């Protein structure tokens, strides 16, 4: 039950008029972490796993605390909470060691770019994802 760790830099332009990271920017942070996670899972040696596209079917996000700009990156932990036949759910926490700013989840659907339609998760992909399945009960609370 591993979690993927991504260190996300904060940008000056991420702030809104209230001096904290804008709510929409958090979706960009999740995207960066998700792409990093999926590419790290992709096996080498010419395997087709995770080489096609994917689409986001759903986002859920809970904003817990404001995050203000600073020079240190924020940590995004990602893990898998569900693997279906043709979709998976990735959960996240955007956090520092002492506090969680956001809890979120994304339903991702593998997509065949040539056929222009969703596809099933392959057995090879399922095996890689299994290493990241977690119940989300770390850090003192349930994840999305």
GROMACS elastic network, one bead per residue, 0.5 to 0.9 nm:
[ bonds ]
;  ai    aj funct       b0    kb
    1    79     6  0.83810   500
    1   130     6  0.79714   500
    1   131     6  0.56082   500
    1   132     6  0.52099   500
    1   133     6  0.56653   500
    1   134     6  0.54684   500
    1   135     6  0.87559   500
    2    79     6  0.72553   500
    2   131     6  0.61165   500
    2   133     6  0.73402   500
    2   134     6  0.74213   500
    3    77     6  0.61006   500
    3    78     6  0.55650   500
    3    79     6  0.50907   500
    3    80     6  0.83677   500
    3   131     6  0.86162   500
    3   132     6  0.58487   500
    3   133     6  0.82728   500
    3   134     6  0.78787   500
    4    33     6  0.84285   500
    4    36     6  0.88057   500
    4    37     6  0.63072   500
    4    76     6  0.80458   500
    4    77     6  0.55637   500
    4    79     6  0.63144   500
    4   132     6  0.76123   500
    5    33     6  0.79858   500
    5    37     6  0.82185   500
    5    75     6  0.67817   500
    5    76     6  0.58325   500
    5    78     6  0.65620   500
    6    32     6  0.83728   500
    6    33     6  0.57393   500
    6    34     6  0.89804   500
    6    36     6  0.74440   500
    6    37     6  0.80470   500
    6    74     6  0.83522   500
    6    75     6  0.58242   500
    6    76     6  0.51098   500
    6    77     6  0.64609   500
    6    78     6  0.80697   500
    7    33     6  0.82742   500
    7    73     6  0.56410   500
    7    74     6  0.57417   500
    7    76     6  0.63001   500
    7    77     6  0.88572   500
    8    29     6  0.68899   500
    8    32     6  0.78458   500
    8    33     6  0.77176   500
    8    72     6  0.87559   500
    8    73     6  0.50204   500
    8    74     6  0.52793   500
    8    75     6  0.61787   500
    8    76     6  0.69926   500
    9    29     6  0.89250   500
    9    70     6  0.88977   500
    9    71     6  0.75658   500
    9    72     6  0.68361   500
    9    74     6  0.64385   500
    9    75     6  0.88944   500
   10    13     6  0.85258   500
   10    14     6  0.68461   500
   10    15     6  0.89732   500
   10    21     6  0.84285   500
   10    68     6  0.88285   500
   10    69     6  0.62615   500
   10    70     6  0.68269   500
   10    71     6  0.69839   500
   10    72     6  0.75264   500
   10    73     6  0.59681   500
   10    74     6  0.72916   500
   11    14     6  0.52725   500
   11    15     6  0.77438   500
   11    21     6  0.89808   500
   11    69     6  0.71564   500
   11    70     6  0.84135   500
   11    71     6  0.84992   500
   12    15     6  0.61675   500
   12    69     6  0.66071   500
   12    70     6  0.85278   500
   13    16     6  0.78372   500
   13    21     6  0.86759   500
   14    20     6  0.78692   500
   14    21     6  0.52874   500
   14    22     6  0.61831   500
   14    25     6  0.61922   500
   14    26     6  0.88897   500
   14    69     6  0.78166   500
   15    18     6  0.76214   500
   15    19     6  0.56241   500
   15    22     6  0.55680   500
   15    25     6  0.84838   500
   15    67     6  0.89542   500
   15    68     6  0.73197   500
   15    69     6  0.68722   500
   16    19     6  0.55460   500
   16    20     6  0.58729   500
   16    21     6  0.61381   500
   16    22     6  0.52528   500
   16    23     6  0.88090   500
   17    20     6  0.77004   500
   17    22     6  0.86527   500
   18    21     6  0.85845   500
   18    22     6  0.86305   500
   19    22     6  0.86163   500
   19    67     6  0.87889   500
   19    68     6  0.64155   500
   19    69     6  0.77744   500
   20    23     6  0.89449   500
   20    66     6  0.60589   500
   20    67     6  0.54113   500
   20    69     6  0.65830   500
   21    24     6  0.84704   500
   21    25     6  0.67090   500
   21    26     6  0.75162   500
   21    66     6  0.70476   500
   21    67     6  0.55619   500
   21    68     6  0.58362   500
   21    69     6  0.69230   500
   22    25     6  0.53720   500
   22    26     6  0.70491   500
   22    66     6  0.89239   500
   22    67     6  0.87388   500
   23    26     6  0.55478   500
   23    27     6  0.75101   500
   23    63     6  0.79599   500
   24    27     6  0.55376   500
   24    28     6  0.71434   500
   25    28     6  0.50669   500
   25    29     6  0.64457   500
   25    30     6  0.87769   500
   26    30     6  0.62610   500
   26    31     6  0.86066   500
   26    61     6  0.88938   500
   26    94     6  0.86362   500
   26   102     6  0.81639   500
   27    30     6  0.50207   500
   27    31     6  0.61812   500
   27    32     6  0.87070   500
   27    59     6  0.85512   500
   27    61     6  0.85411   500
   28    32     6  0.62401   500
   28    33     6  0.86854   500
   29    32     6  0.51553   500
   29    33     6  0.63243   500
   29    34     6  0.85938   500
   29    76     6  0.81370   500
   29    94     6  0.85621   500
   30    33     6  0.51416   500
   30    34     6  0.59812   500
   30    35     6  0.85520   500
   30    76     6  0.77422   500
   30    78     6  0.89037   500
   30    92     6  0.75525   500
   30    94     6  0.83837   500
   30   104     6  0.83124   500
   30   105     6  0.88869   500
   30   106     6  0.87290   500
   31    34     6  0.50254   500
   31    35     6  0.60553   500
   31    36     6  0.84498   500
   32    35     6  0.53507   500
   32    36     6  0.61649   500
   32    37     6  0.85349   500
   33    36     6  0.51233   500
   33    37     6  0.60050   500
   33    38     6  0.86326   500
   33    76     6  0.66606   500
   33    77     6  0.80401   500
   33    78     6  0.73259   500
   33    92     6  0.87594   500
   34    38     6  0.60883   500
   34    39     6  0.85342   500
   34    78     6  0.74354   500
   34    90     6  0.79436   500
   34   106     6  0.89817   500
   35    38     6  0.51690   500
   35    39     6  0.60521   500
   35    40     6  0.84376   500
   36    39     6  0.53386   500
   36    40     6  0.61220   500
   36    41     6  0.86806   500
   37    40     6  0.52596   500
   37    41     6  0.63532   500
   37    42     6  0.89059   500
   37    78     6  0.75087   500
   37    79     6  0.88377   500
   38    41     6  0.51191   500
   38    42     6  0.64026   500
   38    50     6  0.71183   500
   39    42     6  0.51075   500
   39    43     6  0.84911   500
   39    50     6  0.74378   500
   39    51     6  0.85993   500
   40    43     6  0.78227   500
   41    49     6  0.88031   500
   41    50     6  0.78435   500
   41   125     6  0.82512   500
   41   128     6  0.63887   500
   41   129     6  0.76172   500
   42    47     6  0.80673   500
   42    48     6  0.84477   500
   42    49     6  0.60605   500
   42    50     6  0.55536   500
   42    51     6  0.73162   500
   42   125     6  0.80839   500
   42   128     6  0.82030   500
   43    46     6  0.78641   500
   43    47     6  0.61927   500
   43    48     6  0.82567   500
   43    49     6  0.67915   500
   43    50     6  0.81683   500
   43   125     6  0.89528   500
   43   128     6  0.85912   500
   44    47     6  0.60261   500
   44    48     6  0.88909   500
   46    49     6  0.88268   500
   47    50     6  0.85514   500
   47    51     6  0.80156   500
   48    51     6  0.53558   500
   48    52     6  0.75541   500
   49    52     6  0.75593   500
   49   121     6  0.88996   500
   49   122     6  0.73361   500
   49   124     6  0.67945   500
   49   125     6  0.59010   500
   50    53     6  0.73473   500
   50    54     6  0.84086   500
   50   110     6  0.79751   500
   50   125     6  0.71136   500
   52   110     6  0.74357   500
   52   111     6  0.65296   500
   52   112     6  0.59962   500
   52   113     6  0.64113   500
   52   114     6  0.88183   500
   53   109     6  0.87394   500
   53   110     6  0.61322   500
   53   112     6  0.61737   500
   53   113     6  0.59947   500
   54   108     6  0.65201   500
   54   109     6  0.54319   500
   54   112     6  0.77698   500
   54   113     6  0.85451   500
   54   118     6  0.80111   500
   55   107     6  0.85793   500
   55   108     6  0.57570   500
   55   109     6  0.52801   500
   55   110     6  0.64585   500
   55   111     6  0.64503   500
   55   118     6  0.83903   500
   56    59     6  0.75171   500
   56   106     6  0.68901   500
   56   107     6  0.59666   500
   56   109     6  0.63135   500
   56   110     6  0.89275   500
   57    87     6  0.88347   500
   57   106     6  0.74720   500
   57   107     6  0.53833   500
   57   108     6  0.58612   500
   57   109     6  0.66173   500
   58   105     6  0.80793   500
   58   106     6  0.55432   500
   58   107     6  0.50490   500
   58   108     6  0.74453   500
   59   104     6  0.73195   500
   59   105     6  0.58139   500
   59   107     6  0.66207   500
   60   103     6  0.84358   500
   60   104     6  0.53662   500
   60   105     6  0.52102   500
   60   106     6  0.64498   500
   60   107     6  0.88702   500
   60   144     6  0.73140   500
   61   102     6  0.69602   500
   61   103     6  0.59383   500
   61   105     6  0.65359   500
   61   106     6  0.87288   500
   61   144     6  0.76827   500
   62   101     6  0.85870   500
   62   102     6  0.56435   500
   62   103     6  0.52641   500
   62   104     6  0.60308   500
   62   144     6  0.81323   500
   63    66     6  0.76358   500
   63   101     6  0.62945   500
   63   103     6  0.68628   500
   63   104     6  0.85142   500
   64   100     6  0.69466   500
   64   101     6  0.50505   500
   64   102     6  0.54603   500
   64   103     6  0.75612   500
   65    99     6  0.84461   500
   65   100     6  0.72131   500
   65   102     6  0.71396   500
   66   101     6  0.65095   500
   66   102     6  0.88828   500
   67    70     6  0.89662   500
   67   101     6  0.66356   500
   69    72     6  0.87344   500
   70    73     6  0.76865   500
   74    94     6  0.68044   500
   74    95     6  0.61024   500
   74    96     6  0.61896   500
   75    93     6  0.79992   500
   75    94     6  0.57770   500
   75    95     6  0.53033   500
   75    96     6  0.60585   500
   75    97     6  0.84719   500
   76    92     6  0.65588   500
   76    93     6  0.55924   500
   76    95     6  0.62774   500
   76    96     6  0.86883   500
   77    91     6  0.81780   500
   77    92     6  0.54227   500
   77    93     6  0.53063   500
   77    94     6  0.66351   500
   77    95     6  0.79451   500
   78    90     6  0.65585   500
   78    91     6  0.56337   500
   78    93     6  0.68611   500
   78    94     6  0.89941   500
   78   132     6  0.83084   500
   79    89     6  0.85123   500
   79    90     6  0.55840   500
   79    91     6  0.54477   500
   79    92     6  0.66375   500
   79   129     6  0.87694   500
   79   132     6  0.52434   500
   79   133     6  0.60838   500
   79   134     6  0.62710   500
   79   135     6  0.89014   500
   79   136     6  0.78582   500
   80    83     6  0.73896   500
   80    88     6  0.71916   500
   80    89     6  0.57860   500
   80    91     6  0.60672   500
   80    92     6  0.88974   500
   80   129     6  0.69809   500
   80   130     6  0.78570   500
   80   131     6  0.87053   500
   80   132     6  0.54358   500
   80   134     6  0.61259   500
   80   135     6  0.84027   500
   80   136     6  0.86651   500
   81    88     6  0.76888   500
   81    89     6  0.56059   500
   81    90     6  0.60122   500
   81    91     6  0.64216   500
   81   105     6  0.88330   500
   81   132     6  0.82767   500
   81   133     6  0.55817   500
   81   134     6  0.58085   500
   81   135     6  0.62618   500
   81   136     6  0.71952   500
   81   144     6  0.87226   500
   82    87     6  0.82260   500
   82    88     6  0.54288   500
   82    89     6  0.50471   500
   82    90     6  0.74445   500
   82   107     6  0.89355   500
   82   133     6  0.72592   500
   82   134     6  0.88060   500
   83    86     6  0.80360   500
   83    87     6  0.62744   500
   83    89     6  0.66065   500
   83   121     6  0.84884   500
   83   126     6  0.74343   500
   83   129     6  0.78560   500
   83   130     6  0.82510   500
   83   133     6  0.84103   500
   84    87     6  0.51148   500
   84    88     6  0.57934   500
   84    89     6  0.85188   500
   84   120     6  0.86493   500
   84   121     6  0.77693   500
   85    88     6  0.82750   500
   85   119     6  0.88630   500
   85   120     6  0.56585   500
   85   121     6  0.59291   500
   85   122     6  0.86287   500
   86   108     6  0.87630   500
   86   109     6  0.61252   500
   86   110     6  0.67066   500
   86   118     6  0.73899   500
   86   119     6  0.60508   500
   86   121     6  0.52929   500
   86   122     6  0.88745   500
   87   107     6  0.66812   500
   87   108     6  0.55779   500
   87   110     6  0.65986   500
   87   119     6  0.86996   500
   87   120     6  0.74376   500
   87   121     6  0.70027   500
   88   106     6  0.82141   500
   88   107     6  0.57008   500
   88   108     6  0.54057   500
   88   109     6  0.66573   500
   88   110     6  0.85733   500
   88   121     6  0.85377   500
   88   129     6  0.89225   500
   89   105     6  0.66315   500
   89   106     6  0.55285   500
   89   108     6  0.61754   500
   89   109     6  0.89194   500
   90   104     6  0.83870   500
   90   105     6  0.54347   500
   90   106     6  0.52685   500
   90   107     6  0.64945   500
   90   108     6  0.75615   500
   90   144     6  0.89341   500
   91   103     6  0.75332   500
   91   104     6  0.57121   500
   91   106     6  0.65336   500
   91   107     6  0.89390   500
   91   136     6  0.76195   500
   91   143     6  0.67012   500
   91   144     6  0.60533   500
   92   102     6  0.78802   500
   92   103     6  0.56981   500
   92   104     6  0.51789   500
   92   105     6  0.60160   500
   92   106     6  0.85183   500
   92   136     6  0.88506   500
   92   143     6  0.73534   500
   92   144     6  0.76655   500
   93   100     6  0.66309   500
   93   101     6  0.74666   500
   93   102     6  0.56629   500
   93   104     6  0.65640   500
   93   105     6  0.89360   500
   93   143     6  0.75950   500
   93   144     6  0.89998   500
   94    99     6  0.89203   500
   94   100     6  0.60082   500
   94   101     6  0.55993   500
   94   102     6  0.50832   500
   94   103     6  0.65944   500
   94   104     6  0.84631   500
   95    98     6  0.77758   500
   95    99     6  0.57747   500
   95   101     6  0.54890   500
   95   102     6  0.70996   500
   95   103     6  0.88926   500
   96    99     6  0.53514   500
   96   100     6  0.63703   500
   96   101     6  0.80645   500
   97   100     6  0.79909   500
   99   139     6  0.89805   500
  100   103     6  0.75007   500
  100   139     6  0.84632   500
  103   142     6  0.89629   500
  103   143     6  0.61094   500
  103   144     6  0.61948   500
  104   143     6  0.71652   500
  104   144     6  0.53675   500
  105   143     6  0.80795   500
  105   144     6  0.54706   500
  106   144     6  0.89889   500
  109   118     6  0.65341   500
  109   119     6  0.75767   500
  109   120     6  0.83196   500
  109   121     6  0.85148   500
  110   117     6  0.88264   500
  110   118     6  0.58233   500
  110   119     6  0.56025   500
  110   120     6  0.67890   500
  110   121     6  0.67477   500
  111   114     6  0.89555   500
  111   115     6  0.85124   500
  111   116     6  0.71480   500
  111   117     6  0.57629   500
  111   119     6  0.53663   500
  111   120     6  0.83271   500
  112   115     6  0.54454   500
  112   116     6  0.56489   500
  112   117     6  0.55074   500
  112   118     6  0.58478   500
  112   119     6  0.59372   500
  113   117     6  0.70398   500
  113   118     6  0.85967   500
  114   117     6  0.81974   500
  115   118     6  0.84553   500
  119   122     6  0.88381   500
  121   124     6  0.82723   500
  121   125     6  0.62558   500
  121   126     6  0.65221   500
  122   125     6  0.51592   500
  122   126     6  0.61778   500
  122   127     6  0.86901   500
  123   127     6  0.62188   500
  123   128     6  0.88006   500
  124   127     6  0.51943   500
  124   128     6  0.65416   500
  124   129     6  0.87907   500
  125   128     6  0.51914   500
  125   129     6  0.61522   500
  125   130     6  0.86038   500
  126   129     6  0.50583   500
  126   130     6  0.60539   500
  127   130     6  0.52417   500
  127   131     6  0.72138   500
  128   131     6  0.59020   500
  128   132     6  0.77007   500
  129   132     6  0.54274   500
  129   133     6  0.67018   500
  130   133     6  0.52335   500
  130   134     6  0.88547   500
  131   134     6  0.85869   500
  133   136     6  0.87683   500
  134   137     6  0.79595   500
  134   138     6  0.89952   500
  135   138     6  0.81822   500
  135   142     6  0.81383   500
  135   143     6  0.81453   500
  136   139     6  0.85610   500
  136   141     6  0.77219   500
  136   142     6  0.56073   500
  136   144     6  0.77316   500
  137   140     6  0.65252   500
  137   141     6  0.54771   500
  137   143     6  0.65908   500
  138   141     6  0.63600   500
  138   142     6  0.73534   500
  138   143     6  0.82143   500
  139   142     6  0.82882   500
